[in-house]
Amino acid sequence: MTTMKLALALIGAAAGLAAHAQTSTADGIAQYRAMLADGNPAELFEAKGEDLWKQARGPKKASLQQCDLGKGPGVVKGAFVELPRYFSDTGRVQDLESRLLSCMETLQGFDAKAIAATPFGKGEQANIEAYVAWISSESNGLKFNLPQQHPAEKQMYAAGKKLFYLRAGPYDFACATCHGEDGKRIRLQDLPALYKNPGDGVGFAAWPAYRVSSGELWSMQRRLNDCFRQQRFPYPGYASDVTIALATYMGVNSKGATSVAPAIKR
């Protein structure tokens, strides 16, 4: 009995130490992020995006000030927290990046396919990330409320849900492998449960974001691309239905969450 009591006491003490270590680690990560957030370099991308939006550019020498992001031509505020959504002029559900491609092609005469094939951070891809930074900042503090009235929006959500749980690749990974449970973390990176609403400024509601480790602004398209890389999947096409479906699933699940984009990440 004495031996059993001692063993139970040791187990209890170990559990207490583990819980304390976990709390201390979480507090340390929170402090680290608070320091990072003091002066987010994303502001530089925002300024570039706002300036580009007003410039006459492309073969047609036109600005994007008549681009309809879902709230009417030229209306930016509040558009980000309602994307992806269905657009009748293209006949498809689009996220912010794919919608910008459509506007750049239609209004300015750029080749959308060529831009989509350009590596991240290069040429017009870099400009799209600046647009994304500024447009998302105009909805900072607003709550996500993606529309789900159109049949195509509902279908895209359903497709995104299937993709979220799809296990494949050499490691048999799915999005849900990392983001299907509460309390997961890889090093300093929390892994929010994205099958539900993870809360204000978490998960979908925290992107786009400035990545300190790479010194770049990452859009949701780029974030998803890197997730596929980590799953050892082939890269998805830029602005493809696969990425838009996943964004729709996460965005609808984030209904009511407050956007903090563009955020700052490690």
C-alpha positions as CSV (number, residue, x, y, z in Angstrom):
1,M,0.0,0.0,0.0
2,T,2.9,2.4,0.9
3,T,4.5,1.6,-2.5
4,M,1.2,2.2,-4.3
5,K,0.6,5.5,-2.5
6,L,4.1,6.7,-3.4
7,A,3.6,5.7,-7.1
8,L,0.3,7.6,-7.2
9,A,1.9,10.7,-5.6
10,L,4.7,10.6,-8.2
11,I,2.3,10.3,-11.0
12,G,0.3,13.3,-9.6
13,A,3.4,15.4,-9.3
14,A,4.5,14.5,-12.8
15,A,1.1,15.5,-14.2
16,G,1.3,18.8,-12.3
17,L,4.7,19.5,-13.7
18,A,3.6,18.7,-17.2
19,A,0.6,21.0,-16.9
20,H,2.8,23.8,-15.5
21,A,5.3,23.3,-18.3
22,Q,2.5,23.5,-20.9
23,T,1.1,26.6,-19.4
24,S,4.6,28.2,-19.2
25,T,5.2,27.4,-22.8
26,A,1.9,28.8,-23.9
27,D,2.6,32.0,-21.9
28,G,6.0,32.3,-23.5
29,I,4.6,31.8,-27.0
30,A,2.0,34.5,-26.3
31,Q,4.7,36.9,-25.2
32,Y,6.7,36.2,-28.3
33,R,3.8,36.9,-30.5
34,A,2.9,40.1,-28.7
35,M,6.5,41.3,-29.3
36,L,6.2,40.4,-33.0
37,A,2.9,42.3,-33.4
38,D,4.5,45.6,-32.3
39,G,4.9,47.2,-35.7
40,N,3.6,44.7,-38.3
41,P,5.6,45.0,-41.6
42,A,2.4,44.1,-43.4
43,E,1.6,47.8,-43.3
44,L,4.2,48.3,-46.0
45,F,2.4,45.8,-48.2
46,E,-0.9,47.5,-47.4
47,A,0.4,50.9,-48.6
48,K,1.7,49.3,-51.8
49,G,-1.6,47.6,-52.4
50,E,-3.7,50.7,-52.0
51,D,-1.4,52.7,-54.3
52,L,-1.5,49.9,-57.0
53,W,-5.3,49.7,-56.8
54,K,-5.6,53.3,-58.0
55,Q,-2.9,53.2,-60.7
56,A,-3.7,52.9,-64.4
57,R,-1.8,49.7,-65.3
58,G,-1.8,46.8,-67.8
59,P,-2.3,46.8,-71.5
60,K,-5.6,48.7,-71.1
61,K,-4.0,51.3,-68.8
62,A,-6.8,51.1,-66.3
63,S,-7.0,51.0,-62.5
64,L,-8.9,48.4,-60.4
65,Q,-11.2,51.0,-58.9
66,Q,-14.1,49.4,-60.7
67,C,-13.3,45.9,-59.6
68,D,-16.4,44.3,-57.9
69,L,-15.3,42.2,-54.9
70,G,-18.9,41.4,-54.0
71,K,-20.1,44.6,-52.5
72,G,-20.3,46.6,-55.8
73,P,-17.7,48.1,-58.2
74,G,-14.9,49.7,-56.2
75,V,-16.3,48.9,-52.8
76,V,-13.5,47.4,-50.7
77,K,-14.5,47.7,-47.0
78,G,-16.3,44.6,-45.8
79,A,-15.7,42.6,-49.0
80,F,-12.9,40.4,-47.5
81,V,-15.0,38.9,-44.7
82,E,-17.6,37.7,-47.3
83,L,-15.2,35.9,-49.6
84,P,-15.2,33.3,-51.2
85,R,-18.6,33.9,-52.7
86,Y,-20.4,33.3,-56.1
87,F,-20.0,35.9,-58.9
88,S,-22.5,35.8,-61.7
89,D,-20.1,37.5,-64.2
90,T,-17.6,34.6,-64.0
91,G,-20.2,31.9,-63.1
92,R,-18.1,30.5,-60.3
93,V,-17.3,30.8,-56.6
94,Q,-14.1,32.9,-56.1
95,D,-11.8,33.9,-53.3
96,L,-10.0,37.2,-53.1
97,E,-7.0,36.1,-55.2
98,S,-9.0,34.5,-58.0
99,R,-11.4,37.5,-58.1
100,L,-8.4,39.9,-58.4
101,L,-7.1,37.8,-61.3
102,S,-10.5,38.2,-63.0
103,C,-10.5,42.0,-62.5
104,M,-6.9,42.3,-63.6
105,E,-7.7,40.5,-66.8
106,T,-11.1,42.1,-67.6
107,L,-10.3,45.7,-66.5
108,Q,-6.6,46.0,-67.1
109,G,-5.9,43.4,-69.9
110,F,-3.4,41.2,-68.0
111,D,-3.1,37.5,-68.8
112,A,-4.7,35.8,-65.7
113,K,-3.3,32.4,-66.6
114,A,0.3,33.8,-66.9
115,I,0.0,35.5,-63.5
116,A,-1.4,32.3,-61.9
117,A,1.6,30.4,-63.3
118,T,4.1,33.0,-61.8
119,P,6.0,31.9,-58.7
120,F,4.9,33.5,-55.4
121,G,6.6,36.8,-54.7
122,K,7.5,37.4,-58.3
123,G,6.0,39.9,-60.8
124,E,2.3,40.4,-60.6
125,Q,2.1,37.7,-58.0
126,A,3.9,40.1,-55.6
127,N,1.4,42.8,-56.5
128,I,-1.6,40.5,-55.8
129,E,-0.2,39.9,-52.3
130,A,0.0,43.6,-51.8
131,Y,-3.6,44.0,-53.0
132,V,-4.6,41.2,-50.6
133,A,-2.8,42.9,-47.7
134,W,-4.6,46.2,-48.3
135,I,-8.1,44.8,-49.0
136,S,-8.0,42.5,-46.0
137,S,-6.9,45.4,-43.8
138,E,-10.0,47.3,-44.9
139,S,-12.1,44.6,-43.1
140,N,-9.9,44.3,-40.1
141,G,-12.1,44.1,-37.0
142,L,-15.2,42.9,-39.0
143,K,-16.8,39.5,-38.6
144,F,-16.7,36.8,-41.2
145,N,-20.1,36.1,-42.8
146,L,-19.6,34.1,-46.0
147,P,-22.8,33.8,-48.1
148,Q,-24.2,30.3,-48.6
149,Q,-27.4,31.1,-50.5
150,H,-26.3,30.2,-54.0
151,P,-26.2,26.4,-54.9
152,A,-22.6,26.8,-56.1
153,E,-21.6,28.2,-52.7
154,K,-23.1,25.3,-51.0
155,Q,-21.5,22.8,-53.4
156,M,-18.1,24.5,-52.8
157,Y,-18.5,24.2,-49.0
158,A,-19.3,20.5,-49.4
159,A,-16.3,19.9,-51.6
160,G,-14.1,21.8,-49.2
161,K,-15.3,19.6,-46.3
162,K,-14.5,16.4,-48.3
163,L,-11.0,17.8,-49.2
164,F,-10.4,18.7,-45.5
165,Y,-10.7,15.1,-44.5
166,L,-9.2,13.5,-47.6
167,R,-6.2,11.3,-46.6
168,A,-3.7,10.7,-49.3
169,G,-0.1,11.1,-50.3
170,P,3.0,9.1,-49.0
171,Y,2.3,10.0,-45.4
172,D,-1.5,9.4,-45.6
173,F,-2.1,13.0,-44.3
174,A,-5.2,15.2,-44.5
175,C,-5.8,18.8,-43.5
176,A,-7.6,17.2,-40.5
177,T,-4.4,15.4,-39.4
178,C,-3.1,18.7,-38.1
179,H,-6.3,20.8,-37.8
180,G,-8.9,18.2,-36.7
181,E,-8.4,18.3,-32.9
182,D,-8.0,21.0,-30.2
183,G,-4.7,21.7,-28.4
184,K,-2.3,20.7,-31.1
185,R,1.0,22.6,-31.8
186,I,4.1,22.2,-33.9
187,R,7.0,24.0,-32.2
188,L,5.8,27.6,-31.7
189,Q,2.8,27.2,-34.1
190,D,-0.6,26.5,-32.7
191,L,-2.7,24.2,-34.9
192,P,-6.3,25.4,-34.5
193,A,-9.2,23.0,-35.1
194,L,-10.6,24.2,-38.4
195,Y,-13.5,21.9,-38.7
196,K,-15.3,24.4,-36.4
197,N,-15.0,28.1,-35.5
198,P,-11.7,28.4,-33.8
199,G,-12.5,31.9,-32.5
200,D,-11.6,35.5,-33.2
201,G,-8.4,36.1,-35.1
202,V,-7.5,32.4,-35.3
203,G,-7.0,30.2,-38.3
204,F,-8.8,31.5,-41.4
205,A,-9.5,34.8,-39.6
206,A,-5.7,35.5,-39.2
207,W,-4.7,35.3,-42.9
208,P,-3.2,36.8,-45.0
209,A,-0.2,37.4,-42.7
210,Y,3.3,38.6,-42.7
211,R,5.7,35.7,-42.2
212,V,8.7,36.8,-40.1
213,S,10.7,33.7,-41.0
214,S,10.5,34.5,-44.7
215,G,10.1,38.2,-44.6
216,E,7.1,38.0,-47.0
217,L,3.4,38.6,-47.0
218,W,1.5,35.3,-47.5
219,S,-2.0,35.2,-48.9
220,M,-4.4,32.3,-48.1
221,Q,-3.5,30.8,-51.5
222,R,0.2,30.7,-50.5
223,R,-0.7,29.4,-47.0
224,L,-2.7,26.5,-48.6
225,N,0.0,25.8,-51.1
226,D,2.5,25.3,-48.2
227,C,0.1,23.1,-46.4
228,F,-0.1,20.8,-49.4
229,R,3.7,20.8,-49.5
230,Q,3.9,19.7,-45.9
231,Q,1.4,16.9,-46.6
232,R,3.7,15.8,-49.5
233,F,0.9,16.4,-52.0
234,P,1.4,17.9,-55.4
235,Y,1.0,21.7,-55.4
236,P,-2.5,22.8,-56.2
237,G,-3.1,25.2,-59.1
238,Y,-3.1,28.8,-58.0
239,A,-6.7,30.0,-57.6
240,S,-7.9,26.5,-58.4
241,D,-11.3,25.2,-57.2
242,V,-9.4,23.0,-54.7
243,T,-8.0,25.9,-52.9
244,I,-11.2,27.9,-53.1
245,A,-13.2,25.0,-51.8
246,L,-11.0,24.7,-48.8
247,A,-11.1,28.4,-48.2
248,T,-14.9,28.3,-48.4
249,Y,-15.1,25.5,-45.9
250,M,-12.9,27.2,-43.4
251,G,-14.5,30.6,-44.0
252,V,-18.0,29.4,-43.5
253,N,-16.9,27.6,-40.3
254,S,-15.4,30.9,-39.1
255,K,-18.8,32.7,-39.2
256,G,-18.9,35.4,-36.6
257,A,-15.1,35.4,-36.0
258,T,-13.3,38.7,-36.1
259,S,-10.7,39.2,-38.8
260,V,-7.3,40.4,-37.7
261,A,-5.7,40.2,-41.2
262,P,-3.2,41.0,-42.2
263,A,-1.7,39.3,-39.1
264,I,1.9,38.5,-38.2
265,K,3.3,35.0,-37.9
266,R,6.6,33.4,-36.9
